[in-house]
């Protein structure tokens, strides 16, 4: 919905903390999800997926990536954690724990 050509939107800014760390690039996609624990079969399939991911990462060789684990508290008091890929070069921070500002923009997509 827009008025006089302007898009209606809501912007909310949260403050949080970020922990900077390193991960092996090929291992970033290897993760367990809550649904992987829904049954013994689902867990076996998850282990197979993880095994294939580890083998693929070992074949490609080690690639170091820097990431930030960003933690914040949302408007309802829930703890929210997101990961941010910072690339392969070391980030320009002197500390491993820094502040984070998270901007959430809520809007309707204009139909074309």
Secondary structure, DSSP 8 states (H G I E B T S, - for coil): -EETTEE-EEEEEEEEEEEEEEEEGGGTT----GGGGSSHHHHHHHHHHHHHHHHHHHHH---EEEEEEEEEE-TTS-EEEEEEEEESS--S-SSSEEEEEEEEEEE-----
